[in-house]
């Protein structure tokens, strides 16, 4: 294998891997079942109570 072959393979499949990973993270973040969890996390800095 030459460097050009390996580089082309890594670029093509690396882009595909990153796109699939991004899609999975986006689906997890926008899934309706997770909305309450993210709403709680978003309001945590505004809570008066400090847990130690």
PDB file of N, H, CA, C and O in Angstrom:
ATOM      1  N   UNK A   1       0.827  -1.180   0.000  1.00  0.00           N
ATOM      2  CA  UNK A   1       0.000   0.000   0.000  1.00  0.00           C
ATOM      3  C   UNK A   1       0.874   1.249   0.000  1.00  0.00           C
ATOM      4  O   UNK A   1       1.917   1.319   0.651  1.00  0.00           O
ATOM      5  N   UNK A   2       0.412   2.198  -0.739  1.00  0.00           N
ATOM      6  H   UNK A   2      -0.435   2.141  -1.268  1.00  0.00           H
ATOM      7  CA  UNK A   2       1.136   3.461  -0.772  1.00  0.00           C
ATOM      8  C   UNK A   2       0.508   4.437   0.219  1.00  0.00           C
ATOM      9  O   UNK A   2      -0.590   4.219   0.730  1.00  0.00           O
ATOM     10  N   UNK A   3       1.227   5.495   0.465  1.00  0.00           N
ATOM     11  H   UNK A   3       2.120   5.671   0.049  1.00  0.00           H
ATOM     12  CA  UNK A   3       0.724   6.521   1.379  1.00  0.00           C
ATOM     13  C   UNK A   3      -0.583   7.122   0.852  1.00  0.00           C
ATOM     14  O   UNK A   3      -1.506   7.369   1.628  1.00  0.00           O
ATOM     15  N   UNK A   4      -0.664   7.356  -0.447  1.00  0.00           N
ATOM     16  H   UNK A   4       0.086   7.155  -1.077  1.00  0.00           H
ATOM     17  CA  UNK A   4      -1.852   7.963  -1.030  1.00  0.00           C
ATOM     18  C   UNK A   4      -3.078   7.077  -0.846  1.00  0.00           C
ATOM     19  O   UNK A   4      -4.170   7.581  -0.585  1.00  0.00           O
ATOM     20  N   UNK A   5      -2.910   5.770  -0.980  1.00  0.00           N
ATOM     21  H   UNK A   5      -2.023   5.361  -1.192  1.00  0.00           H
ATOM     22  CA  UNK A   5      -4.010   4.829  -0.799  1.00  0.00           C
ATOM     23  C   UNK A   5      -4.503   4.843   0.641  1.00  0.00           C
ATOM     24  O   UNK A   5      -5.706   4.900   0.896  1.00  0.00           O
ATOM     25  N   UNK A   6      -3.570   4.791   1.572  1.00  0.00           N
ATOM     26  H   UNK A   6      -2.592   4.745   1.365  1.00  0.00           H
ATOM     27  CA  UNK A   6      -3.937   4.800   2.993  1.00  0.00           C
ATOM     28  C   UNK A   6      -4.586   6.128   3.367  1.00  0.00           C
ATOM     29  O   UNK A   6      -5.563   6.149   4.115  1.00  0.00           O
ATOM     30  N   UNK A   7      -4.058   7.227   2.859  1.00  0.00           N
ATOM     31  H   UNK A   7      -3.264   7.211   2.251  1.00  0.00           H
ATOM     32  CA  UNK A   7      -4.609   8.543   3.163  1.00  0.00           C
ATOM     33  C   UNK A   7      -6.030   8.685   2.613  1.00  0.00           C
ATOM     34  O   UNK A   7      -6.908   9.211   3.297  1.00  0.00           O
ATOM     35  N   UNK A   8      -6.259   8.224   1.393  1.00  0.00           N
ATOM     36  H   UNK A   8      -5.545   7.797   0.837  1.00  0.00           H
ATOM     37  CA  UNK A   8      -7.596   8.298   0.801  1.00  0.00           C
ATOM     38  C   UNK A   8      -8.581   7.430   1.585  1.00  0.00           C
ATOM     39  O   UNK A   8      -9.718   7.837   1.821  1.00  0.00           O
ATOM     40  N   UNK A   9      -8.146   6.242   1.986  1.00  0.00           N
ATOM     41  H   UNK A   9      -7.222   5.911   1.794  1.00  0.00           H
ATOM     42  CA  UNK A   9      -8.999   5.358   2.780  1.00  0.00           C
ATOM     43  C   UNK A   9      -9.354   5.998   4.112  1.00  0.00           C
ATOM     44  O   UNK A   9     -10.517   5.987   4.517  1.00  0.00           O
ATOM     45  N   UNK A  10      -8.361   6.556   4.798  1.00  0.00           N
ATOM     46  H   UNK A  10      -7.417   6.565   4.469  1.00  0.00           H
ATOM     47  CA  UNK A  10      -8.589   7.170   6.102  1.00  0.00           C
ATOM     48  C   UNK A  10      -9.494   8.394   5.990  1.00  0.00           C
ATOM     49  O   UNK A  10     -10.342   8.612   6.855  1.00  0.00           O
ATOM     50  N   UNK A  11      -9.328   9.184   4.949  1.00  0.00           N
ATOM     51  H   UNK A  11      -8.639   9.007   4.247  1.00  0.00           H
ATOM     52  CA  UNK A  11     -10.162  10.372   4.784  1.00  0.00           C
ATOM     53  C   UNK A  11     -11.611   9.998   4.499  1.00  0.00           C
ATOM     54  O   UNK A  11     -12.531  10.585   5.068  1.00  0.00           O
ATOM     55  N   UNK A  12     -11.812   9.029   3.625  1.00  0.00           N
ATOM     56  H   UNK A  12     -11.065   8.552   3.162  1.00  0.00           H
ATOM     57  CA  UNK A  12     -13.164   8.625   3.255  1.00  0.00           C
ATOM     58  C   UNK A  12     -13.894   7.991   4.433  1.00  0.00           C
ATOM     59  O   UNK A  12     -14.989   8.428   4.786  1.00  0.00           O
ATOM     60  N   UNK A  13     -13.308   6.978   5.039  1.00  0.00           N
ATOM     61  H   UNK A  13     -12.418   6.623   4.753  1.00  0.00           H
ATOM     62  CA  UNK A  13     -13.970   6.274   6.126  1.00  0.00           C
ATOM     63  C   UNK A  13     -13.969   7.080   7.408  1.00  0.00           C
ATOM     64  O   UNK A  13     -14.865   6.914   8.236  1.00  0.00           O
ATOM     65  N   UNK A  14     -12.992   7.944   7.592  1.00  0.00           N
ATOM     66  H   UNK A  14     -12.265   8.079   6.918  1.00  0.00           H
ATOM     67  CA  UNK A  14     -12.998   8.833   8.752  1.00  0.00           C
ATOM     68  C   UNK A  14     -14.144   9.826   8.678  1.00  0.00           C
ATOM     69  O   UNK A  14     -14.789  10.107   9.689  1.00  0.00           O
ATOM     70  N   UNK A  15     -14.401  10.354   7.501  1.00  0.00           N
ATOM     71  H   UNK A  15     -13.878  10.126   6.680  1.00  0.00           H
ATOM     72  CA  UNK A  15     -15.525  11.266   7.316  1.00  0.00           C
ATOM     73  C   UNK A  15     -16.848  10.544   7.545  1.00  0.00           C
ATOM     74  O   UNK A  15     -17.747  11.091   8.184  1.00  0.00           O
ATOM     75  N   UNK A  16     -16.974   9.348   7.042  1.00  0.00           N
ATOM     76  H   UNK A  16     -16.244   8.904   6.523  1.00  0.00           H
ATOM     77  CA  UNK A  16     -18.190   8.567   7.245  1.00  0.00           C
ATOM     78  C   UNK A  16     -18.395   8.258   8.731  1.00  0.00           C
ATOM     79  O   UNK A  16     -19.508   8.373   9.244  1.00  0.00           O
ATOM     80  N   UNK A  17     -17.329   7.870   9.410  1.00  0.00           N
ATOM     81  H   UNK A  17     -16.425   7.777   8.993  1.00  0.00           H
ATOM     82  CA  UNK A  17     -17.393   7.586  10.844  1.00  0.00           C
ATOM     83  C   UNK A  17     -17.806   8.830  11.625  1.00  0.00           C
ATOM     84  O   UNK A  17     -18.651   8.743  12.516  1.00  0.00           O
ATOM     85  N   UNK A  18     -17.233   9.968  11.311  1.00  0.00           N
ATOM     86  H   UNK A  18     -16.546  10.039  10.587  1.00  0.00           H
ATOM     87  CA  UNK A  18     -17.571  11.213  12.004  1.00  0.00           C
ATOM     88  C   UNK A  18     -19.019  11.614  11.742  1.00  0.00           C
ATOM     89  O   UNK A  18     -19.693  12.100  12.651  1.00  0.00           O
ATOM     90  N   UNK A  19     -19.506  11.422  10.534  1.00  0.00           N
ATOM     91  H   UNK A  19     -18.959  11.027   9.796  1.00  0.00           H
ATOM     92  CA  UNK A  19     -20.884  11.768  10.208  1.00  0.00           C
ATOM     93  C   UNK A  19     -21.864  10.871  10.955  1.00  0.00           C
ATOM     94  O   UNK A  19     -22.881  11.351  11.455  1.00  0.00           O
ATOM     95  N   UNK A  20     -21.574   9.586  11.036  1.00  0.00           N
ATOM     96  H   UNK A  20     -20.747   9.196  10.629  1.00  0.00           H
ATOM     97  CA  UNK A  20     -22.440   8.660  11.767  1.00  0.00           C
ATOM     98  C   UNK A  20     -22.413   8.976  13.256  1.00  0.00           C
ATOM     99  O   UNK A  20     -23.456   8.965  13.910  1.00  0.00           O
ATOM    100  N   UNK A  21     -21.245   9.254  13.791  1.00  0.00           N
ATOM    101  H   UNK A  21     -20.398   9.263  13.259  1.00  0.00           H
ATOM    102  CA  UNK A  21     -21.129   9.607  15.200  1.00  0.00           C
ATOM    103  C   UNK A  21     -21.884  10.900  15.502  1.00  0.00           C
ATOM    104  O   UNK A  21     -22.594  10.978  16.505  1.00  0.00           O
ATOM    105  N   UNK A  22     -21.741  11.911  14.653  1.00  0.00           N
ATOM    106  H   UNK A  22     -21.165  11.848  13.838  1.00  0.00           H
ATOM    107  CA  UNK A  22     -22.460  13.164  14.820  1.00  0.00           C
ATOM    108  C   UNK A  22     -23.968  12.939  14.771  1.00  0.00           C
ATOM    109  O   UNK A  22     -24.706  13.517  15.569  1.00  0.00           O
ATOM    110  N   UNK A  23     -24.426  12.111  13.849  1.00  0.00           N
ATOM    111  H   UNK A  23     -23.826  11.641  13.201  1.00  0.00           H
ATOM    112  CA  UNK A  23     -25.854  11.806  13.751  1.00  0.00           C
ATOM    113  C   UNK A  23     -26.374  11.111  14.999  1.00  0.00           C
ATOM    114  O   UNK A  23     -27.486  11.385  15.449  1.00  0.00           O
ATOM    115  N   UNK A  24     -25.570  10.211  15.558  1.00  0.00           N
ATOM    116  H   UNK A  24     -24.666   9.988  15.192  1.00  0.00           H
ATOM    117  CA  UNK A  24     -25.970   9.535  16.785  1.00  0.00           C
ATOM    118  C   UNK A  24     -26.058  10.482  17.968  1.00  0.00           C
ATOM    119  O   UNK A  24     -27.002  10.407  18.755  1.00  0.00           O
ATOM    120  N   UNK A  25     -25.097  11.360  18.099  1.00  0.00           N
ATOM    121  H   UNK A  25     -24.330  11.421  17.460  1.00  0.00           H
ATOM    122  CA  UNK A  25     -25.111  12.343  19.187  1.00  0.00           C
ATOM    123  C   UNK A  25     -26.283  13.301  19.015  1.00  0.00           C
ATOM    124  O   UNK A  25     -26.951  13.641  19.992  1.00  0.00           O
ATOM    125  N   UNK A  26     -26.538  13.734  17.804  1.00  0.00           N
ATOM    126  H   UNK A  26     -25.995  13.458  17.010  1.00  0.00           H
ATOM    127  CA  UNK A  26     -27.655  14.630  17.538  1.00  0.00           C
ATOM    128  C   UNK A  26     -28.990  13.952  17.843  1.00  0.00           C
ATOM    129  O   UNK A  26     -29.873  14.568  18.440  1.00  0.00           O
ATOM    130  N   UNK A  27     -29.142  12.699  17.442  1.00  0.00           N
ATOM    131  H   UNK A  27     -28.424  12.199  16.958  1.00  0.00           H
ATOM    132  CA  UNK A  27     -30.370  11.963  17.731  1.00  0.00           C
ATOM    133  C   UNK A  27     -30.563  11.799  19.234  1.00  0.00           C
ATOM    134  O   UNK A  27     -31.683  11.927  19.728  1.00  0.00           O
ATOM    135  N   UNK A  28     -29.484  11.516  19.970  1.00  0.00           N
ATOM    136  H   UNK A  28     -28.574  11.412  19.569  1.00  0.00           H
ATOM    137  CA  UNK A  28     -29.580  11.377  21.421  1.00  0.00           C
ATOM    138  C   UNK A  28     -29.994  12.696  22.068  1.00  0.00           C
ATOM    139  O   UNK A  28     -30.823  12.711  22.978  1.00  0.00           O
ATOM    140  N   UNK A  29     -29.422  13.790  21.603  1.00  0.00           N
ATOM    141  H   UNK A  29     -28.749  13.778  20.864  1.00  0.00           H
ATOM    142  CA  UNK A  29     -29.712  15.095  22.202  1.00  0.00           C
ATOM    143  C   UNK A  29     -31.130  15.550  21.898  1.00  0.00           C
ATOM    144  O   UNK A  29     -31.738  16.231  22.724  1.00  0.00           O
ATOM    145  N   UNK A  30     -31.667  15.201  20.756  1.00  0.00           N
ATOM    146  H   UNK A  30     -31.173  14.647  20.085  1.00  0.00           H
ATOM    147  CA  UNK A  30     -32.998  15.658  20.363  1.00  0.00           C
ATOM    148  C   UNK A  30     -34.109  14.642  20.621  1.00  0.00           C
ATOM    149  O   UNK A  30     -35.271  14.916  20.321  1.00  0.00           O
ATOM    150  N   UNK A  31     -33.771  13.480  21.170  1.00  0.00           N
ATOM    151  H   UNK A  31     -32.827  13.258  21.413  1.00  0.00           H
ATOM    152  CA  UNK A  31     -34.769  12.452  21.435  1.00  0.00           C
ATOM    153  C   UNK A  31     -35.747  12.982  22.491  1.00  0.00           C
ATOM    154  O   UNK A  31     -35.307  13.486  23.524  1.00  0.00           O
ATOM    155  N   UNK A  32     -37.044  12.882  22.262  1.00  0.00           N
ATOM    156  H   UNK A  32     -37.402  12.473  21.423  1.00  0.00           H
ATOM    157  CA  UNK A  32     -38.018  13.455  23.195  1.00  0.00           C
ATOM    158  C   UNK A  32     -37.912  12.902  24.626  1.00  0.00           C
ATOM    159  O   UNK A  32     -38.183  13.632  25.579  1.00  0.00           O
ATOM    160  N   UNK A  33     -37.539  11.675  24.789  1.00  0.00           N
ATOM    161  H   UNK A  33     -37.319  11.082  24.015  1.00  0.00           H
ATOM    162  CA  UNK A  33     -37.436  11.074  26.116  1.00  0.00           C
ATOM    163  C   UNK A  33     -36.340  11.729  26.959  1.00  0.00           C
ATOM    164  O   UNK A  33     -36.418  11.699  28.187  1.00  0.00           O
ATOM    165  N   UNK A  34     -35.335  12.312  26.336  1.00  0.00           N
ATOM    166  H   UNK A  34     -35.271  12.337  25.339  1.00  0.00           H
ATOM    167  CA  UNK A  34     -34.219  12.928  27.060  1.00  0.00           C
ATOM    168  C   UNK A  34     -34.445  14.396  27.391  1.00  0.00           C
ATOM    169  O   UNK A  34     -33.589  15.021  28.017  1.00  0.00           O
ATOM    170  N   UNK A  35     -35.577  14.958  26.984  1.00  0.00           N
ATOM    171  H   UNK A  35     -36.272  14.450  26.476  1.00  0.00           H
ATOM    172  CA  UNK A  35     -35.801  16.385  27.170  1.00  0.00           C
ATOM    173  C   UNK A  35     -35.811  16.777  28.645  1.00  0.00           C
ATOM    174  O   UNK A  35     -35.229  17.801  29.002  1.00  0.00           O
ATOM    175  N   UNK A  36     -36.452  15.999  29.505  1.00  0.00           N
ATOM    176  H   UNK A  36     -36.925  15.167  29.215  1.00  0.00           H
ATOM    177  CA  UNK A  36     -36.509  16.340  30.925  1.00  0.00           C
ATOM    178  C   UNK A  36     -35.113  16.347  31.541  1.00  0.00           C
ATOM    179  O   UNK A  36     -34.801  17.204  32.368  1.00  0.00           O
ATOM    180  N   UNK A  37     -34.287  15.409  31.145  1.00  0.00           N
ATOM    181  H   UNK A  37     -34.540  14.713  30.473  1.00  0.00           H
ATOM    182  CA  UNK A  37     -32.918  15.334  31.663  1.00  0.00           C
ATOM    183  C   UNK A  37     -32.116  16.585  31.279  1.00  0.00           C
ATOM    184  O   UNK A  37     -31.391  17.139  32.106  1.00  0.00           O
ATOM    185  N   UNK A  38     -32.248  17.020  30.036  1.00  0.00           N
ATOM    186  H   UNK A  38     -32.837  16.570  29.365  1.00  0.00           H
ATOM    187  CA  UNK A  38     -31.510  18.191  29.585  1.00  0.00           C
ATOM    188  C   UNK A  38     -32.093  19.478  30.179  1.00  0.00           C
ATOM    189  O   UNK A  38     -31.352  20.426  30.439  1.00  0.00           O
ATOM    190  N   UNK A  39     -33.402  19.521  30.394  1.00  0.00           N
ATOM    191  H   UNK A  39     -34.005  18.751  30.182  1.00  0.00           H
ATOM    192  CA  UNK A  39     -34.004  20.689  31.037  1.00  0.00           C
ATOM    193  C   UNK A  39     -33.515  20.835  32.472  1.00  0.00           C
ATOM    194  O   UNK A  39     -33.228  21.946  32.920  1.00  0.00           O
ATOM    195  N   UNK A  40     -33.417  19.718  33.199  1.00  0.00           N
ATOM    196  H   UNK A  40     -33.650  18.816  32.836  1.00  0.00           H
ATOM    197  CA  UNK A  40     -32.877  19.752  34.568  1.00  0.00           C
ATOM    198  C   UNK A  40     -31.430  20.217  34.563  1.00  0.00           C
ATOM    199  O   UNK A  40     -31.041  21.043  35.390  1.00  0.00           O
ATOM    200  N   UNK A  41     -30.646  19.708  33.659  1.00  0.00           N
ATOM    201  H   UNK A  41     -30.961  19.037  32.987  1.00  0.00           H
ATOM    202  CA  UNK A  41     -29.232  20.087  33.581  1.00  0.00           C
ATOM    203  C   UNK A  41     -29.088  21.567  33.221  1.00  0.00           C
ATOM    204  O   UNK A  41     -28.174  22.233  33.707  1.00  0.00           O
ATOM    205  N   UNK A  42     -29.974  22.083  32.382  1.00  0.00           N
ATOM    206  H   UNK A  42     -30.716  21.542  31.987  1.00  0.00           H
ATOM    207  CA  UNK A  42     -29.894  23.482  31.980  1.00  0.00           C
ATOM    208  C   UNK A  42     -30.231  24.419  33.127  1.00  0.00           C
ATOM    209  O   UNK A  42     -29.711  25.533  33.188  1.00  0.00           O
ATOM    210  N   UNK A  43     -31.093  23.984  34.036  1.00  0.00           N
ATOM    211  H   UNK A  43     -31.515  23.079  33.986  1.00  0.00           H
ATOM    212  CA  UNK A  43     -31.493  24.855  35.136  1.00  0.00           C
ATOM    213  C   UNK A  43     -30.637  24.668  36.385  1.00  0.00           C
ATOM    214  O   UNK A  43     -30.829  25.400  37.357  1.00  0.00           O
ATOM    215  N   UNK A  44     -29.721  23.741  36.400  1.00  0.00           N
ATOM    216  H   UNK A  44     -29.565  23.147  35.611  1.00  0.00           H
ATOM    217  CA  UNK A  44     -28.893  23.489  37.583  1.00  0.00           C
ATOM    218  C   UNK A  44     -28.089  24.720  38.024  1.00  0.00           C
ATOM    219  O   UNK A  44     -28.016  24.967  39.228  1.00  0.00           O
ATOM    220  N   UNK A  45     -27.486  25.498  37.134  1.00  0.00           N
ATOM    221  H   UNK A  45     -27.545  25.298  36.156  1.00  0.00           H
ATOM    222  CA  UNK A  45     -26.725  26.666  37.606  1.00  0.00           C
ATOM    223  C   UNK A  45     -27.599  27.717  38.288  1.00  0.00           C
ATOM    224  O   UNK A  45     -27.090  28.543  39.047  1.00  0.00           O
ATOM    225  N   UNK A  46     -28.894  27.698  38.031  1.00  0.00           N
ATOM    226  H   UNK A  46     -29.308  27.027  37.415  1.00  0.00           H
ATOM    227  CA  UNK A  46     -29.788  28.691  38.597  1.00  0.00           C
ATOM    228  C   UNK A  46     -30.408  28.254  39.921  1.00  0.00           C
ATOM    229  O   UNK A  46     -31.086  29.048  40.573  1.00  0.00           O
ATOM    230  N   UNK A  47     -30.187  27.012  40.327  1.00  0.00           N
ATOM    231  H   UNK A  47     -29.635  26.367  39.797  1.00  0.00           H
ATOM    232  CA  UNK A  47     -30.766  26.509  41.569  1.00  0.00           C
ATOM    233  C   UNK A  47     -30.105  27.181  42.773  1.00  0.00           C
ATOM    234  O   UNK A  47     -28.892  27.385  42.789  1.00  0.00           O
ATOM    235  N   UNK A  48     -30.905  27.519  43.768  1.00  0.00           N
ATOM    236  H   UNK A  48     -31.891  27.353  43.754  1.00  0.00           H
ATOM    237  CA  UNK A  48     -30.406  28.150  44.982  1.00  0.00           C
ATOM    238  C   UNK A  48     -29.705  27.125  45.884  1.00  0.00           C
ATOM    239  O   UNK A  48     -28.729  27.451  46.560  1.00  0.00           O
ATOM    240  N   UNK A  49     -30.192  25.931  45.886  1.00  0.00           N
ATOM    241  H   UNK A  49     -30.985  25.666  45.337  1.00  0.00           H
ATOM    242  CA  UNK A  49     -29.672  24.890  46.766  1.00  0.00           C
ATOM    243  C   UNK A  49     -28.300  24.411  46.272  1.00  0.00           C
ATOM    244  O   UNK A  49     -28.120  24.133  45.086  1.00  0.00           O
ATOM    245  N   UNK A  50     -27.350  24.323  47.188  1.00  0.00           N
ATOM    246  H   UNK A  50     -27.497  24.549  48.151  1.00  0.00           H
ATOM    247  CA  UNK A  50     -26.001  23.870  46.832  1.00  0.00           C
ATOM    248  C   UNK A  50     -25.799  22.484  47.439  1.00  0.00           C
ATOM    249  O   UNK A  50     -25.869  22.313  48.657  1.00  0.00           O
ATOM    250  N   UNK A  51     -25.552  21.512  46.591  1.00  0.00           N
ATOM    251  H   UNK A  51     -25.495  21.650  45.602  1.00  0.00           H
ATOM    252  CA  UNK A  51     -25.283  20.154  47.051  1.00  0.00           C
ATOM    253  C   UNK A  51     -23.793  19.956  47.194  1.00  0.00           C
ATOM    254  O   UNK A  51     -23.021  20.273  46.289  1.00  0.00           O
ATOM    255  N   UNK A  52     -23.394  19.428  48.344  1.00  0.00           N
ATOM    256  H   UNK A  52     -24.021  19.171  49.079  1.00  0.00           H
ATOM    257  CA  UNK A  52     -21.963  19.182  48.543  1.00  0.00           C
ATOM    258  C   UNK A  52     -21.724  17.750  48.885  1.00  0.00           C
ATOM    259  O   UNK A  52     -20.579  17.347  49.091  1.00  0.00           O
TER     260      UNK A  52
END
